[in-house]
Amino acid sequence: MQGKKRATFLKVRCNDCGNEQLVYSHASSVIKCQVCGKTLVMPRGGKAEIKTTILGVVG
């Protein structure tokens, strides 16, 4: 059975400080910016809510 890849890693940019980092599209915990601490990703019981700018898909 072939299908679309569901979960991916995303490259995002913090809207406050401009830091770029990788996050998981289906994160199960809150992910904060490693530089300024702003919340970038909120878990939602499946696909996470991305609260910042997505630059692209990695892999």
N, CA, C and O atoms as a GROMACS GRO file, in nm:
protein
  236
    1MET      N    1   0.083  -0.118   0.000
    1MET     CA    2   0.000   0.000   0.000
    1MET      C    3   0.088   0.125   0.000
    1MET      O    4   0.170   0.146   0.090
    2GLN      N    5   0.070   0.206  -0.101
    2GLN     CA    6   0.147   0.329  -0.110
    2GLN      C    7   0.057   0.447  -0.079
    2GLN      O    8  -0.062   0.448  -0.112
    3GLY      N    9   0.116   0.546  -0.017
    3GLY     CA   10   0.039   0.666   0.016
    3GLY      C   11   0.132   0.783   0.037
    3GLY      O   12   0.255   0.771   0.027
    4LYS      N   13   0.071   0.895   0.066
    4LYS     CA   14   0.151   1.014   0.092
    4LYS      C   15   0.220   1.001   0.227
    4LYS      O   16   0.169   0.940   0.321
    5LYS      N   17   0.337   1.060   0.233
    5LYS     CA   18   0.408   1.070   0.360
    5LYS      C   19   0.330   1.166   0.448
    5LYS      O   20   0.303   1.279   0.408
    6ARG      N   21   0.292   1.123   0.567
    6ARG     CA   22   0.205   1.204   0.651
    6ARG      C   23   0.281   1.303   0.737
    6ARG      O   24   0.252   1.422   0.736
    7ALA      N   25   0.379   1.255   0.812
    7ALA     CA   26   0.452   1.341   0.904
    7ALA      C   27   0.587   1.378   0.844
    7ALA      O   28   0.655   1.294   0.786
    8THR      N   29   0.626   1.502   0.860
    8THR     CA   30   0.752   1.550   0.805
    8THR      C   31   0.820   1.645   0.903
    8THR      O   32   0.761   1.689   1.002
    9PHE      N   33   0.943   1.674   0.873
    9PHE     CA   34   1.014   1.779   0.946
    9PHE      C   35   1.003   1.908   0.865
    9PHE      O   36   1.013   1.906   0.742
   10LEU      N   37   0.982   2.017   0.935
   10LEU     CA   38   0.965   2.146   0.870
   10LEU      C   39   1.073   2.242   0.918
   10LEU      O   40   1.110   2.243   1.036
   11LYS      N   41   1.123   2.323   0.826
   11LYS     CA   42   1.215   2.430   0.863
   11LYS      C   43   1.130   2.554   0.885
   11LYS      O   44   1.057   2.596   0.795
   12VAL      N   45   1.139   2.612   1.005
   12VAL     CA   46   1.058   2.729   1.038
   12VAL      C   47   1.146   2.844   1.083
   12VAL      O   48   1.262   2.825   1.123
   13ARG      N   49   1.091   2.964   1.076
   13ARG     CA   50   1.163   3.085   1.121
   13ARG      C   51   1.080   3.153   1.228
   13ARG      O   52   0.960   3.177   1.209
   14CYS      N   53   1.143   3.184   1.339
   14CYS     CA   54   1.076   3.257   1.447
   14CYS      C   55   1.041   3.397   1.398
   14CYS      O   56   1.126   3.467   1.342
   15ASN      N   57   0.917   3.437   1.420
   15ASN     CA   58   0.873   3.570   1.375
   15ASN      C   59   0.928   3.682   1.462
   15ASN      O   60   0.928   3.798   1.421
   16ASP      N   61   0.975   3.650   1.583
   16ASP     CA   62   1.028   3.753   1.672
   16ASP      C   63   1.177   3.780   1.650
   16ASP      O   64   1.218   3.896   1.635
   17CYS      N   65   1.259   3.672   1.647
   17CYS     CA   66   1.404   3.694   1.641
   17CYS      C   67   1.468   3.649   1.509
   17CYS      O   68   1.585   3.680   1.485
   18GLY      N   69   1.394   3.577   1.424
   18GLY     CA   70   1.449   3.535   1.296
   18GLY      C   71   1.526   3.405   1.299
   18GLY      O   72   1.577   3.361   1.196
   19ASN      N   73   1.537   3.341   1.416
   19ASN     CA   74   1.606   3.213   1.427
   19ASN      C   75   1.536   3.106   1.343
   19ASN      O   76   1.413   3.099   1.342
   20GLU      N   77   1.615   3.024   1.274
   20GLU     CA   78   1.558   2.913   1.196
   20GLU      C   79   1.590   2.782   1.266
   20GLU      O   80   1.702   2.761   1.312
   21GLN      N   81   1.489   2.693   1.273
   21GLN     CA   82   1.512   2.562   1.332
   21GLN      C   83   1.416   2.461   1.273
   21GLN      O   84   1.317   2.496   1.208
   22LEU      N   85   1.447   2.332   1.296
   22LEU     CA   86   1.365   2.223   1.246
   22LEU      C   87   1.264   2.182   1.352
   22LEU      O   88   1.297   2.175   1.470
   23VAL      N   89   1.141   2.154   1.308
   23VAL     CA   90   1.037   2.105   1.397
   23VAL      C   91   0.965   1.989   1.328
   23VAL      O   92   0.969   1.976   1.206
   24TYR      N   93   0.900   1.905   1.408
   24TYR     CA   94   0.825   1.791   1.357
   24TYR      C   95   0.680   1.833   1.334
   24TYR      O   96   0.620   1.899   1.419
   25SER      N   97   0.624   1.796   1.220
   25SER     CA   98   0.489   1.839   1.184
   25SER      C   99   0.382   1.783   1.276
   25SER      O  100   0.273   1.840   1.287
   26HIS      N  101   0.411   1.672   1.344
   26HIS     CA  102   0.315   1.609   1.434
   26HIS      C  103   0.371   1.609   1.578
   26HIS      O  104   0.363   1.508   1.648
   27ALA      N  105   0.426   1.721   1.619
   27ALA     CA  106   0.488   1.732   1.751
   27ALA      C  107   0.387   1.701   1.861
   27ALA      O  108   0.270   1.739   1.852
   28SER      N  109   0.432   1.633   1.966
   28SER     CA  110   0.343   1.597   2.077
   28SER      C  111   0.368   1.684   2.200
   28SER      O  112   0.310   1.660   2.306
   29SER      N  113   0.454   1.783   2.187
   29SER     CA  114   0.478   1.877   2.296
   29SER      C  115   0.503   2.016   2.238
   29SER      O  116   0.532   2.031   2.120
   30VAL      N  117   0.492   2.116   2.323
   30VAL     CA  118   0.515   2.254   2.281
   30VAL      C  119   0.661   2.270   2.241
   30VAL      O  120   0.751   2.224   2.312
   31ILE      N  121   0.686   2.335   2.128
   31ILE     CA  122   0.822   2.363   2.083
   31ILE      C  123   0.842   2.513   2.084
   31ILE      O  124   0.765   2.588   2.024
   32LYS      N  125   0.947   2.555   2.154
   32LYS     CA  126   0.978   2.698   2.165
   32LYS      C  127   1.105   2.730   2.088
   32LYS      O  128   1.188   2.643   2.063
   33CYS      N  129   1.119   2.856   2.050
   33CYS     CA  130   1.239   2.904   1.983
   33CYS      C  131   1.359   2.884   2.076
   33CYS      O  132   1.352   2.915   2.194
   34GLN      N  133   1.466   2.832   2.021
   34GLN     CA  134   1.586   2.805   2.100
   34GLN      C  135   1.658   2.934   2.140
   34GLN      O  136   1.742   2.932   2.230
   35VAL      N  137   1.628   3.044   2.074
   35VAL     CA  138   1.696   3.171   2.103
   35VAL      C  139   1.614   3.259   2.197
   35VAL      O  140   1.663   3.301   2.302
   36CYS      N  141   1.489   3.288   2.159
   36CYS     CA  142   1.410   3.385   2.237
   36CYS      C  143   1.300   3.321   2.322
   36CYS      O  144   1.244   3.388   2.408
   37GLY      N  145   1.268   3.195   2.299
   37GLY     CA  146   1.170   3.126   2.381
   37GLY      C  147   1.025   3.140   2.336
   37GLY      O  148   0.936   3.090   2.404
   38LYS      N  149   0.999   3.207   2.224
   38LYS     CA  150   0.862   3.220   2.173
   38LYS      C  151   0.810   3.082   2.132
   38LYS      O  152   0.886   3.000   2.080
   39THR      N  153   0.681   3.056   2.155
   39THR     CA  154   0.619   2.929   2.116
   39THR      C  155   0.606   2.923   1.965
   39THR      O  156   0.546   3.012   1.903
   40LEU      N  157   0.662   2.818   1.904
   40LEU     CA  158   0.657   2.800   1.760
   40LEU      C  159   0.553   2.696   1.719
   40LEU      O  160   0.488   2.711   1.616
   41VAL      N  161   0.537   2.591   1.800
   41VAL     CA  162   0.449   2.479   1.765
   41VAL      C  163   0.369   2.437   1.888
   41VAL      O  164   0.423   2.425   1.998
   42MET      N  165   0.237   2.415   1.867
   42MET     CA  166   0.149   2.366   1.972
   42MET      C  167   0.093   2.230   1.929
   42MET      O  168   0.046   2.216   1.816
   43PRO      N  169   0.098   2.129   2.017
   43PRO     CA  170   0.043   1.998   1.983
   43PRO      C  171  -0.109   2.004   1.974
   43PRO      O  172  -0.173   2.080   2.047
   44ARG      N  173  -0.167   1.925   1.885
   44ARG     CA  174  -0.312   1.923   1.868
   44ARG      C  175  -0.367   1.781   1.854
   44ARG      O  176  -0.473   1.762   1.795
   45GLY      N  177  -0.297   1.681   1.908
   45GLY     CA  178  -0.347   1.544   1.902
   45GLY      C  179  -0.338   1.482   1.764
   45GLY      O  180  -0.414   1.390   1.733
   46GLY      N  181  -0.250   1.527   1.684
   46GLY     CA  182  -0.229   1.481   1.546
   46GLY      C  183  -0.132   1.578   1.484
   46GLY      O  184  -0.020   1.595   1.531
   47LYS      N  185  -0.175   1.643   1.377
   47LYS     CA  186  -0.091   1.744   1.315
   47LYS      C  187  -0.084   1.865   1.407
   47LYS      O  188  -0.186   1.916   1.452
   48ALA      N  189   0.037   1.910   1.434
   48ALA     CA  190   0.057   2.022   1.526
   48ALA      C  191   0.019   2.155   1.462
   48ALA      O  192   0.020   2.168   1.340
   49GLU      N  193  -0.014   2.252   1.546
   49GLU     CA  194  -0.043   2.387   1.499
   49GLU      C  195   0.087   2.466   1.493
   49GLU      O  196   0.151   2.490   1.595
   50ILE      N  197   0.127   2.505   1.372
   50ILE     CA  198   0.250   2.581   1.351
   50ILE      C  199   0.214   2.729   1.365
   50ILE      O  200   0.131   2.780   1.289
   51LYS      N  201   0.276   2.798   1.459
   51LYS     CA  202   0.240   2.936   1.491
   51LYS      C  203   0.343   3.036   1.437
   51LYS      O  204   0.349   3.149   1.485
   52THR      N  205   0.422   2.995   1.340
   52THR     CA  206   0.526   3.081   1.286
   52THR      C  207   0.539   3.056   1.136
   52THR      O  208   0.457   2.985   1.078
   53THR      N  209   0.640   3.114   1.074
   53THR     CA  210   0.659   3.104   0.929
   53THR      C  211   0.726   2.971   0.892
   53THR      O  212   0.831   2.937   0.946
   54ILE      N  213   0.665   2.897   0.800
   54ILE     CA  214   0.723   2.773   0.750
   54ILE      C  215   0.806   2.807   0.627
   54ILE      O  216   0.756   2.867   0.531
   55LEU      N  217   0.934   2.768   0.630
   55LEU     CA  218   1.024   2.796   0.518
   55LEU      C  219   1.027   2.682   0.417
   55LEU      O  220   1.052   2.704   0.298
   56GLY      N  221   1.002   2.560   0.463
   56GLY     CA  222   1.002   2.446   0.371
   56GLY      C  223   1.000   2.314   0.443
   56GLY      O  224   1.007   2.307   0.566
   57VAL      N  225   0.988   2.208   0.362
   57VAL     CA  226   0.987   2.071   0.414
   57VAL      C  227   1.128   2.014   0.398
   57VAL      O  228   1.192   2.031   0.294
   58VAL      N  229   1.176   1.945   0.501
   58VAL     CA  230   1.309   1.886   0.498
   58VAL      C  231   1.294   1.735   0.479
   58VAL      O  232   1.219   1.669   0.551
   59GLY      N  233   1.368   1.681   0.382
   59GLY     CA  234   1.368   1.537   0.360
   59GLY      C  235   1.259   1.499   0.271
   59GLY      O  236   1.242   1.381   0.241
   0.00000   0.00000   0.00000
